[in-house]
Amino acid sequence: MTRSSISSEAPEARLRYRSDLATTPLPEILYRVYHFRVPGVLEAAGGDVVHRVYVRGGHVVHATSSDRRLSLGGYMLRQGLLSEEEFETLMAEREASSKRFGVLVAERGLQPPDRVREAVQGQVEDIVWSLFGWEDGAVEFSLGEWEDEDVIPIQLSLRRVIVDGILRELTARPLVIRLGGRKTVLEPCYRLEDLIEVGLTATEYDLLRLVNGESGLFELCMNGPCSTEDNAKLLYAFQVLELVRPRAGAVARLDEEG
């Protein structure tokens, strides 16, 4: 599989972006998808597990996984929304019919429609968060619309997904390397409109405002409002989202203890 490429294998084929999580972290792949604001399906394959994330208009609208533990039924069982007996009964009914699991849950009166929708969103989030934890795997993004008649659509901002995924699933050390190292000086390059769309929290915004084009990465991580590790994660998220960038030619000084 080629890495970080876009190709069209035939006139009727969809354009495809291909990469590998071992060389390009998921947040950077997702931001590239967001940047072009195109509809499509991101497919990640690792071992015998395949995740598919459906995006449209800069939002995640649906996700599926071949891992049965990440099915809607599995999610509702883990959350205590279904009993073991109810789960097994519904799984058998689903196999014998063309109805989706969530429809069966509401139809049987086991949960009201609004709780089913909440469960669908929780399931989609679980699939996406689990993908952030993958250290390797082939990724392909196929551009184009898809059939979604049976999909219960949700709206998760891709940029917020990137921030939350980094905070939840990634470790700081390799992210500092991708930022350029502890001496890297970052400068702001954002618009307030961007921050509103991302939905930065007050704490996240406090860290962003410390980025002034003079302080080094080490200083920002040590003096930011969160833990040192979370400050590093957030700064990496800010760079991925193009809210900050390395200041050209600037290198921060570190004291001997640093």
FENQUIRA-V993193 format. One record per pair of residues at least 24 apart in sequence whose ideal C-beta (glycine too) atoms are under 10 Angstrom apart, sorted by the first residue. I is the first residue (numbers start at 0). J is the second residue. Records with the same first field share a line. If there is no record, write none. Layout:
BEGIN
I=J / J
END
This chain:
BEGIN
0=44 / 137 / 138 / 139
2=137 / 138
3=27 / 28 / 31 / 138
5=31 / 140 / 142
7=142
12=141 / 143
13=39 / 40 / 140 / 141 / 142 / 143 / 144 / 145
14=39 / 140 / 141 / 142 / 143
15=39 / 42 / 139 / 140 / 141 / 142 / 143
16=41 / 138 / 139 / 140 / 141 / 142
17=137 / 138 / 139 / 140 / 141
18=43 / 136 / 137 / 138 / 139 / 140
19=43 / 135 / 136 / 137 / 138
20=45 / 130 / 131 / 133 / 134 / 135 / 136 / 137 / 138
21=133 / 134 / 135 / 136 / 137
22=135
23=138
24=131 / 133 / 134 / 164 / 165 / 169 / 173 / 174 / 177 / 235 / 239
25=52 / 127 / 130 / 131 / 132 / 133 / 134 / 136 / 138 / 160 / 161 / 164 / 165 / 168 / 169 / 239
26=131 / 160 / 161 / 162 / 164 / 165 / 168 / 169 / 174 / 177 / 235 / 236 / 238 / 239 / 240
27=161 / 177 / 235 / 238 / 239
28=138 / 140 / 161 / 239
29=54 / 59 / 127 / 130 / 131 / 138 / 140 / 157 / 158 / 160 / 161 / 164 / 239
30=157 / 158 / 161 / 236 / 238 / 239 / 240 / 241
31=140 / 239
32=57 / 59 / 140 / 142 / 157
33=57 / 58 / 156 / 157 / 158 / 160 / 161 / 239 / 240
34=157 / 240 / 241
35=140 / 142
36=157
37=140 / 142 / 143 / 144
38=141 / 142 / 143 / 144 / 145 / 147
39=139 / 140 / 141 / 142 / 143 / 144 / 145
40=139 / 140 / 141 / 142 / 143 / 144 / 145
41=127 / 130 / 138 / 139 / 140 / 141
42=137 / 138 / 139 / 140 / 141
43=126 / 129 / 130 / 133 / 136 / 137 / 138 / 139 / 140
44=133 / 136 / 137 / 138 / 139
45=130 / 133 / 134 / 135 / 136 / 137 / 138
46=133 / 135 / 136
48=129 / 130 / 133 / 136
49=136 / 137
50=126 / 127 / 129 / 130 / 133 / 136 / 138
51=126 / 141 / 145
52=123 / 126 / 127 / 130 / 138 / 140 / 155 / 157 / 160
53=123 / 144 / 145 / 147 / 150 / 152 / 153
54=140 / 155 / 157 / 160
55=144 / 145 / 147 / 152 / 154
56=154 / 156 / 157
57=154 / 156 / 157 / 158 / 196
58=152 / 153 / 154 / 155 / 156 / 157 / 158 / 159 / 160
59=120 / 123 / 124 / 126 / 127 / 152 / 153 / 154 / 155 / 156 / 157 / 159 / 160
60=123 / 145 / 147 / 150 / 151 / 152 / 153 / 154 / 155
61=119 / 122 / 123 / 126 / 145 / 147 / 150 / 151 / 152 / 153 / 155
62=119 / 122 / 123 / 124 / 125 / 126 / 127 / 129 / 130 / 153 / 155
63=122 / 123 / 126 / 150
64=122 / 123 / 125 / 126 / 127 / 129 / 130
66=125 / 126 / 129
68=125 / 129
69=122 / 123 / 125 / 126 / 129
70=100 / 122 / 126
71=99 / 100 / 101 / 104 / 115 / 118 / 119 / 121 / 122 / 123 / 151
72=100 / 101 / 103 / 104 / 118 / 122
73=100 / 122 / 125
74=100 / 118 / 119 / 120 / 121 / 122 / 123 / 124 / 125 / 126
75=100 / 101 / 104 / 109 / 110 / 114 / 115 / 118 / 119 / 121 / 122
77=121 / 122 / 125
78=114 / 117 / 118 / 121 / 122 / 125
80=104 / 109 / 110 / 114 / 115 / 117 / 118 / 121
81=109 / 110 / 118
82=109
85=109 / 110
97=149
98=149
99=149 / 150 / 151
101=149 / 151
102=149 / 151
112=151
115=151
116=151 / 152 / 153
117=153
118=151
119=150 / 151 / 152 / 153
120=151 / 153 / 154 / 155
121=153
122=153
123=151 / 152 / 153 / 155 / 160
124=153 / 155 / 160 / 163 / 164 / 167
127=155 / 157 / 160 / 163 / 164 / 167 / 168
128=160 / 163 / 164 / 167 / 168
129=164 / 168
130=164 / 168
131=160 / 161 / 163 / 164 / 165 / 166 / 167 / 168 / 169
132=164 / 167 / 168 / 169
133=168
134=173
156=196 / 197 / 198
157=197 / 240
158=193 / 194 / 196 / 197 / 198 / 199 / 236 / 239 / 240 / 241 / 242
159=196 / 197 / 198 / 199 / 240
161=197 / 235 / 236 / 239 / 240
162=197 / 198 / 199 / 200 / 203 / 232 / 233 / 235 / 236 / 237 / 239 / 240
163=198 / 236
164=236
165=229 / 231 / 232 / 233 / 234 / 235 / 236 / 237 / 239 / 240
166=203 / 225 / 228 / 229 / 232 / 233 / 236
167=232
168=232
169=228 / 231 / 232 / 235 / 236
170=228 / 231 / 232
171=220 / 226 / 227 / 228 / 229 / 230 / 231 / 232 / 233 / 234 / 235
172=228 / 231
173=235
174=228 / 231 / 232 / 233 / 234 / 235 / 236 / 238 / 239
175=216 / 217 / 220 / 228 / 231 / 232 / 234 / 235
176=235
177=235 / 238 / 239
178=216 / 219 / 220 / 231 / 234 / 235 / 237 / 238 / 239 / 243 / 245
179=216 / 238 / 245 / 250
180=215 / 216 / 217 / 250 / 251
181=215 / 216 / 217 / 218 / 219 / 220 / 221 / 231 / 251 / 253 / 257
182=215 / 216 / 217 / 218 / 249 / 250 / 251 / 252 / 253 / 257
183=215 / 216 / 217 / 219 / 234 / 238 / 245 / 246 / 249 / 250 / 251
184=210 / 211 / 212 / 213 / 214 / 215 / 216 / 218 / 219 / 245 / 246 / 247 / 248 / 249 / 250 / 251
185=209 / 210 / 211 / 212 / 213 / 214 / 215 / 216 / 219 / 234 / 237 / 238 / 242 / 243 / 244 / 245 / 246 / 249 / 251
186=210 / 211 / 212 / 213 / 214 / 243 / 244 / 245 / 246 / 247 / 249
187=211 / 212 / 237 / 242 / 243 / 244 / 246
188=212 / 237 / 238 / 241 / 242 / 243 / 244
189=237 / 240 / 241 / 242 / 243 / 244
190=242
193=240 / 241 / 242
194=237 / 240 / 242
196=240
197=236 / 237 / 240 / 242
199=233 / 236 / 237 / 240 / 242
200=233
202=229 / 233
203=229 / 233 / 236 / 237
206=230 / 233 / 234 / 237
207=233 / 234 / 237 / 242 / 243
209=234
210=234 / 237 / 238 / 242 / 243 / 244 / 246
211=246
212=243 / 244 / 246 / 249
213=246 / 249 / 251
214=251
215=246 / 249 / 250 / 251 / 252 / 253 / 257
216=245 / 251 / 253
217=251 / 252 / 253 / 254 / 257
218=251 / 252 / 253 / 257
219=243 / 251
221=257
END
